[in-house]
Amino acid sequence: MRFQLPLVALALAIPLTSGPARAAELTVRLSVKDAGFEPAELKVPPDARVRIEVTNDSASAIEFESFELNRERVVQPGQTAAVYVSGLAAGRYDFFDDFHQTRHGALVVE
């Protein structure tokens, strides 16, 4: 019976959490038109979990690609695809349409 009180006190002293704190989650929208990406620059805070919704408003398939983000995704005309990135440090992360090399943009983390 003597050991029950310390165990109860220990149990009450441990904070009840569901694990480590999660980074902020953010959705940004990116449209691909014949002339290029709109907007050409997306701005997000550091360490955020980012969902980039890429909508292809052009007449042909595009491939969202970024060497810095290590992501690539083919998006058919009229379709929207999600590209997820997280834990990014401040900086500029370029992306482009691999099927149409004149379309360029950047994810700016600041």
MARVEXDREN-826349 format. One record per residue: z, y, x of N, C-alpha, C, O in turn; residue in one letter. Coordinates in nm, 2 decimals, always signed. Example, Ala and Ser with C-alpha at 12.3 -4.5 7.8 and 13.67 -1.06 7.14 Angstrom:
2
{{+0.78,-0.57,+1.32},{+0.78,-0.45,+1.23},{+0.78,-0.33,+1.32},{+0.85,-0.33,+1.42},'A'};
{{+0.71,-0.22,+1.28},{+0.71,-0.11,+1.37},{+0.79,+0.00,+1.29},{+0.80,+0.11,+1.34},'S'};
//
This chain:
110
{{+0.00,-0.12,+0.08},{+0.00,+0.00,+0.00},{+0.00,+0.13,+0.09},{-0.05,+0.23,+0.04},'M'};
{{+0.06,+0.12,+0.21},{+0.06,+0.23,+0.29},{-0.07,+0.28,+0.34},{-0.09,+0.40,+0.37},'R'};
{{-0.17,+0.19,+0.34},{-0.31,+0.23,+0.40},{-0.40,+0.29,+0.29},{-0.50,+0.34,+0.33},'F'};
{{-0.36,+0.29,+0.17},{-0.45,+0.34,+0.06},{-0.46,+0.49,+0.06},{-0.57,+0.54,+0.04},'Q'};
{{-0.35,+0.55,+0.09},{-0.35,+0.70,+0.09},{-0.45,+0.76,+0.19},{-0.53,+0.84,+0.16},'L'};
{{-0.44,+0.71,+0.32},{-0.53,+0.77,+0.42},{-0.68,+0.74,+0.39},{-0.77,+0.82,+0.41},'P'};
{{-0.71,+0.62,+0.33},{-0.85,+0.59,+0.29},{-0.90,+0.68,+0.18},{-1.01,+0.73,+0.18},'L'};
{{-0.81,+0.71,+0.08},{-0.85,+0.81,-0.02},{-0.87,+0.94,+0.03},{-0.97,+1.01,+0.00},'V'};
{{-0.79,+0.99,+0.12},{-0.80,+1.12,+0.18},{-0.93,+1.13,+0.26},{-1.00,+1.23,+0.26},'A'};
{{-0.96,+1.02,+0.34},{-1.08,+1.02,+0.42},{-1.21,+1.02,+0.32},{-1.30,+1.10,+0.35},'L'};
{{-1.20,+0.95,+0.22},{-1.32,+0.95,+0.12},{-1.34,+1.09,+0.06},{-1.45,+1.13,+0.04},'A'};
{{-1.23,+1.16,+0.03},{-1.25,+1.29,-0.03},{-1.29,+1.40,+0.08},{-1.35,+1.50,+0.04},'L'};
{{-1.27,+1.37,+0.20},{-1.30,+1.47,+0.31},{-1.45,+1.46,+0.35},{-1.50,+1.55,+0.40},'A'};
{{-1.52,+1.35,+0.31},{-1.66,+1.33,+0.35},{-1.74,+1.40,+0.24},{-1.73,+1.37,+0.12},'I'};
{{-1.83,+1.50,+0.28},{-1.91,+1.57,+0.19},{-2.01,+1.47,+0.13},{-2.07,+1.39,+0.20},'P'};
{{-2.04,+1.49,+0.00},{-2.14,+1.41,-0.07},{-2.27,+1.48,-0.06},{-2.29,+1.58,-0.13},'L'};
{{-2.36,+1.43,+0.02},{-2.50,+1.49,+0.03},{-2.60,+1.37,+0.02},{-2.56,+1.26,+0.02},'T'};
{{-2.72,+1.41,-0.01},{-2.83,+1.31,-0.03},{-2.91,+1.30,+0.10},{-3.03,+1.26,+0.09},'S'};
{{-2.86,+1.33,+0.21},{-2.93,+1.32,+0.34},{-2.96,+1.46,+0.40},{-2.90,+1.56,+0.36},'G'};
{{-3.04,+1.46,+0.50},{-3.07,+1.59,+0.57},{-3.14,+1.69,+0.47},{-3.21,+1.65,+0.38},'P'};
{{-3.12,+1.81,+0.50},{-3.18,+1.92,+0.42},{-3.34,+1.91,+0.43},{-3.39,+1.89,+0.54},'A'};
{{-3.41,+1.93,+0.32},{-3.55,+1.92,+0.33},{-3.61,+2.06,+0.35},{-3.55,+2.16,+0.31},'R'};
{{-3.72,+2.07,+0.42},{-3.79,+2.19,+0.44},{-3.85,+2.24,+0.31},{-3.87,+2.16,+0.22},'A'};
{{-3.87,+2.37,+0.30},{-3.93,+2.43,+0.18},{-4.07,+2.37,+0.16},{-4.14,+2.34,+0.26},'A'};
{{-4.10,+2.35,+0.03},{-4.24,+2.29,+0.00},{-4.32,+2.40,-0.06},{-4.28,+2.47,-0.15},'E'};
{{-4.44,+2.41,-0.01},{-4.53,+2.52,-0.05},{-4.67,+2.47,-0.08},{-4.72,+2.39,+0.00},'L'};
{{-4.73,+2.52,-0.19},{-4.87,+2.48,-0.22},{-4.96,+2.61,-0.20},{-4.93,+2.71,-0.25},'T'};
{{-5.07,+2.59,-0.12},{-5.16,+2.70,-0.10},{-5.30,+2.65,-0.14},{-5.33,+2.53,-0.13},'V'};
{{-5.38,+2.74,-0.20},{-5.51,+2.70,-0.25},{-5.62,+2.76,-0.16},{-5.62,+2.87,-0.12},'R'};
{{-5.72,+2.67,-0.14},{-5.83,+2.71,-0.05},{-5.96,+2.66,-0.12},{-5.97,+2.55,-0.16},'L'};
{{-6.05,+2.76,-0.14},{-6.18,+2.73,-0.21},{-6.29,+2.73,-0.10},{-6.29,+2.81,-0.01},'S'};
{{-6.38,+2.64,-0.12},{-6.50,+2.64,-0.03},{-6.62,+2.68,-0.11},{-6.66,+2.61,-0.21},'V'};
{{-6.68,+2.79,-0.07},{-6.80,+2.84,-0.14},{-6.92,+2.83,-0.04},{-6.89,+2.79,+0.08},'K'};
{{-7.04,+2.85,-0.08},{-7.15,+2.84,+0.01},{-7.14,+2.94,+0.13},{-7.18,+2.90,+0.24},'D'};
{{-7.07,+3.05,+0.11},{-7.06,+3.15,+0.22},{-6.94,+3.11,+0.31},{-6.94,+3.16,+0.42},'A'};
{{-6.85,+3.02,+0.27},{-6.74,+2.99,+0.36},{-6.61,+2.96,+0.28},{-6.61,+2.95,+0.16},'G'};
{{-6.50,+2.96,+0.36},{-6.37,+2.94,+0.30},{-6.31,+3.07,+0.24},{-6.33,+3.18,+0.29},'F'};
{{-6.25,+3.06,+0.12},{-6.18,+3.17,+0.06},{-6.04,+3.13,+0.02},{-6.03,+3.04,-0.06},'E'};
{{-5.94,+3.19,+0.07},{-5.94,+3.29,+0.18},{-5.97,+3.22,+0.31},{-5.95,+3.10,+0.33},'P'};
{{-6.02,+3.30,+0.41},{-6.05,+3.25,+0.54},{-5.92,+3.22,+0.62},{-5.92,+3.14,+0.71},'A'};
{{-5.81,+3.29,+0.58},{-5.68,+3.27,+0.65},{-5.58,+3.24,+0.54},{-5.56,+3.31,+0.44},'E'};
{{-5.50,+3.13,+0.57},{-5.39,+3.10,+0.48},{-5.26,+3.13,+0.56},{-5.25,+3.09,+0.68},'L'};
{{-5.16,+3.19,+0.51},{-5.04,+3.22,+0.58},{-4.92,+3.15,+0.51},{-4.90,+3.15,+0.39},'K'};
{{-4.85,+3.08,+0.60},{-4.73,+3.00,+0.56},{-4.62,+3.02,+0.65},{-4.64,+3.05,+0.77},'V'};
{{-4.49,+2.99,+0.61},{-4.38,+3.00,+0.70},{-4.37,+2.88,+0.79},{-4.42,+2.77,+0.76},'P'};
{{-4.30,+2.89,+0.90},{-4.28,+2.78,+0.99},{-4.19,+2.67,+0.93},{-4.11,+2.70,+0.84},'P'};
{{-4.21,+2.55,+0.97},{-4.13,+2.43,+0.92},{-4.15,+2.40,+0.78},{-4.07,+2.31,+0.73},'D'};
{{-4.24,+2.46,+0.70},{-4.25,+2.43,+0.56},{-4.34,+2.30,+0.55},{-4.42,+2.27,+0.63},'A'};
{{-4.31,+2.23,+0.44},{-4.40,+2.12,+0.40},{-4.51,+2.19,+0.31},{-4.48,+2.24,+0.21},'R'};
{{-4.63,+2.18,+0.36},{-4.74,+2.26,+0.30},{-4.84,+2.16,+0.24},{-4.89,+2.07,+0.30},'V'};
{{-4.88,+2.19,+0.11},{-4.99,+2.12,+0.04},{-5.10,+2.21,+0.03},{-5.09,+2.32,-0.03},'R'};
{{-5.21,+2.18,+0.10},{-5.33,+2.27,+0.10},{-5.42,+2.20,-0.01},{-5.47,+2.09,+0.01},'I'};
{{-5.45,+2.27,-0.12},{-5.54,+2.22,-0.22},{-5.68,+2.28,-0.19},{-5.70,+2.40,-0.20},'E'};
{{-5.77,+2.19,-0.15},{-5.90,+2.23,-0.10},{-5.99,+2.20,-0.22},{-6.01,+2.08,-0.26},'V'};
{{-6.05,+2.31,-0.28},{-6.15,+2.29,-0.39},{-6.29,+2.32,-0.34},{-6.31,+2.43,-0.29},'T'};
{{-6.38,+2.23,-0.37},{-6.51,+2.24,-0.32},{-6.60,+2.31,-0.43},{-6.63,+2.24,-0.53},'N'};
{{-6.62,+2.44,-0.42},{-6.70,+2.51,-0.52},{-6.85,+2.53,-0.47},{-6.92,+2.61,-0.52},'D'};
{{-6.89,+2.45,-0.37},{-7.02,+2.46,-0.32},{-7.11,+2.35,-0.39},{-7.05,+2.26,-0.46},'S'};
{{-7.24,+2.34,-0.36},{-7.33,+2.25,-0.42},{-7.33,+2.11,-0.35},{-7.40,+2.02,-0.40},'A'};
{{-7.27,+2.10,-0.23},{-7.28,+1.98,-0.15},{-7.14,+1.94,-0.10},{-7.05,+2.02,-0.10},'S'};
{{-7.13,+1.81,-0.06},{-7.00,+1.77,-0.01},{-6.96,+1.84,+0.12},{-7.04,+1.89,+0.20},'A'};
{{-6.83,+1.86,+0.14},{-6.78,+1.92,+0.26},{-6.68,+1.83,+0.32},{-6.62,+1.74,+0.26},'I'};
{{-6.65,+1.86,+0.45},{-6.54,+1.78,+0.52},{-6.45,+1.88,+0.58},{-6.48,+1.95,+0.68},'E'};
{{-6.33,+1.90,+0.52},{-6.22,+1.98,+0.57},{-6.17,+1.91,+0.70},{-6.13,+1.80,+0.69},'F'};
{{-6.18,+1.98,+0.81},{-6.14,+1.92,+0.94},{-6.06,+2.02,+1.02},{-6.10,+2.13,+1.03},'E'};
{{-5.96,+1.97,+1.09},{-5.88,+2.05,+1.19},{-5.83,+1.96,+1.30},{-5.76,+1.86,+1.27},'S'};
{{-5.87,+1.99,+1.42},{-5.82,+1.91,+1.54},{-5.67,+1.95,+1.56},{-5.59,+1.86,+1.59},'F'};
{{-5.64,+2.07,+1.54},{-5.50,+2.12,+1.57},{-5.40,+2.05,+1.46},{-5.29,+2.02,+1.50},'E'};
{{-5.44,+2.04,+1.34},{-5.36,+1.98,+1.24},{-5.38,+1.83,+1.23},{-5.30,+1.76,+1.16},'L'};
{{-5.48,+1.77,+1.30},{-5.50,+1.63,+1.30},{-5.53,+1.58,+1.16},{-5.47,+1.48,+1.11},'N'};
{{-5.62,+1.65,+1.09},{-5.65,+1.62,+0.95},{-5.80,+1.63,+0.92},{-5.87,+1.72,+0.98},'R'};
{{-5.85,+1.54,+0.84},{-5.99,+1.56,+0.79},{-5.99,+1.49,+0.65},{-5.93,+1.39,+0.62},'E'};
{{-6.07,+1.55,+0.57},{-6.08,+1.51,+0.43},{-6.22,+1.55,+0.37},{-6.25,+1.67,+0.37},'R'};
{{-6.29,+1.45,+0.32},{-6.42,+1.48,+0.25},{-6.39,+1.52,+0.11},{-6.31,+1.45,+0.04},'V'};
{{-6.45,+1.62,+0.06},{-6.43,+1.67,-0.08},{-6.57,+1.69,-0.14},{-6.66,+1.76,-0.09},'V'};
{{-6.60,+1.62,-0.25},{-6.72,+1.62,-0.32},{-6.73,+1.75,-0.40},{-6.63,+1.82,-0.43},'Q'};
{{-6.86,+1.80,-0.44},{-6.87,+1.92,-0.52},{-6.80,+1.91,-0.65},{-6.80,+1.81,-0.72},'P'};
{{-6.72,+2.02,-0.68},{-6.65,+2.03,-0.80},{-6.51,+1.96,-0.79},{-6.44,+1.96,-0.89},'G'};
{{-6.48,+1.90,-0.68},{-6.35,+1.82,-0.67},{-6.25,+1.90,-0.59},{-6.28,+2.00,-0.52},'Q'};
{{-6.12,+1.86,-0.61},{-6.01,+1.92,-0.53},{-5.94,+1.81,-0.46},{-5.91,+1.70,-0.52},'T'};
{{-5.90,+1.83,-0.34},{-5.83,+1.73,-0.26},{-5.71,+1.80,-0.20},{-5.71,+1.92,-0.16},'A'};
{{-5.60,+1.72,-0.18},{-5.48,+1.77,-0.12},{-5.47,+1.73,+0.02},{-5.50,+1.61,+0.06},'A'};
{{-5.44,+1.83,+0.11},{-5.41,+1.80,+0.25},{-5.27,+1.84,+0.28},{-5.24,+1.96,+0.26},'V'};
{{-5.19,+1.75,+0.33},{-5.05,+1.78,+0.36},{-5.02,+1.80,+0.51},{-5.08,+1.73,+0.59},'Y'};
{{-4.95,+1.90,+0.54},{-4.90,+1.93,+0.68},{-4.75,+1.97,+0.67},{-4.71,+2.02,+0.57},'V'};
{{-4.68,+1.94,+0.78},{-4.54,+1.99,+0.78},{-4.49,+2.00,+0.92},{-4.54,+1.95,+1.01},'S'};
{{-4.37,+2.07,+0.93},{-4.31,+2.09,+1.06},{-4.38,+2.17,+1.16},{-4.37,+2.15,+1.28},'G'};
{{-4.47,+2.26,+1.11},{-4.55,+2.34,+1.20},{-4.47,+2.46,+1.26},{-4.40,+2.53,+1.20},'L'};
{{-4.49,+2.48,+1.39},{-4.43,+2.59,+1.46},{-4.52,+2.71,+1.44},{-4.64,+2.70,+1.40},'A'};
{{-4.47,+2.83,+1.47},{-4.55,+2.95,+1.46},{-4.68,+2.94,+1.54},{-4.67,+2.89,+1.65},'A'};
{{-4.79,+2.99,+1.49},{-4.92,+2.98,+1.56},{-5.03,+2.98,+1.46},{-5.02,+3.00,+1.34},'G'};
{{-5.15,+2.96,+1.52},{-5.28,+2.96,+1.44},{-5.34,+2.82,+1.46},{-5.36,+2.77,+1.57},'R'};
{{-5.37,+2.76,+1.34},{-5.43,+2.63,+1.34},{-5.56,+2.64,+1.27},{-5.57,+2.66,+1.15},'Y'};
{{-5.67,+2.63,+1.35},{-5.81,+2.64,+1.30},{-5.85,+2.52,+1.22},{-5.81,+2.41,+1.25},'D'};
{{-5.94,+2.54,+1.12},{-6.00,+2.44,+1.05},{-6.15,+2.48,+1.02},{-6.18,+2.59,+1.04},'F'};
{{-6.23,+2.38,+0.98},{-6.37,+2.40,+0.96},{-6.43,+2.30,+0.87},{-6.36,+2.20,+0.84},'F'};
{{-6.55,+2.32,+0.82},{-6.62,+2.23,+0.74},{-6.71,+2.15,+0.84},{-6.81,+2.21,+0.89},'D'};
{{-6.68,+2.03,+0.87},{-6.76,+1.95,+0.97},{-6.90,+1.93,+0.92},{-6.99,+1.90,+1.01},'D'};
{{-6.93,+1.93,+0.79},{-7.07,+1.91,+0.74},{-7.15,+2.04,+0.75},{-7.27,+2.03,+0.75},'F'};
{{-7.08,+2.15,+0.75},{-7.15,+2.29,+0.76},{-7.08,+2.37,+0.86},{-6.98,+2.44,+0.83},'H'};
{{-7.12,+2.36,+0.98},{-7.05,+2.42,+1.10},{-7.03,+2.57,+1.09},{-6.95,+2.62,+1.18},'Q'};
{{-7.09,+2.64,+1.00},{-7.07,+2.79,+1.00},{-6.95,+2.82,+0.92},{-6.91,+2.94,+0.92},'T'};
{{-6.88,+2.73,+0.85},{-6.76,+2.76,+0.77},{-6.64,+2.73,+0.85},{-6.61,+2.62,+0.90},'R'};
{{-6.56,+2.84,+0.87},{-6.44,+2.83,+0.96},{-6.33,+2.91,+0.89},{-6.35,+3.00,+0.81},'H'};
{{-6.20,+2.86,+0.92},{-6.09,+2.93,+0.86},{-5.97,+2.89,+0.95},{-5.98,+2.83,+1.05},'G'};
{{-5.85,+2.94,+0.91},{-5.73,+2.92,+0.99},{-5.60,+2.91,+0.90},{-5.59,+2.99,+0.80},'A'};
{{-5.51,+2.83,+0.94},{-5.38,+2.83,+0.88},{-5.29,+2.90,+0.98},{-5.27,+2.86,+1.09},'L'};
{{-5.23,+3.02,+0.93},{-5.15,+3.10,+1.02},{-5.01,+3.08,+0.98},{-4.97,+3.11,+0.87},'V'};
{{-4.93,+3.03,+1.08},{-4.79,+3.00,+1.06},{-4.71,+3.12,+1.12},{-4.71,+3.13,+1.24},'V'};
{{-4.63,+3.19,+1.04},{-4.56,+3.31,+1.09},{-4.43,+3.33,+1.00},{-4.36,+3.42,+1.03},'E'};
//
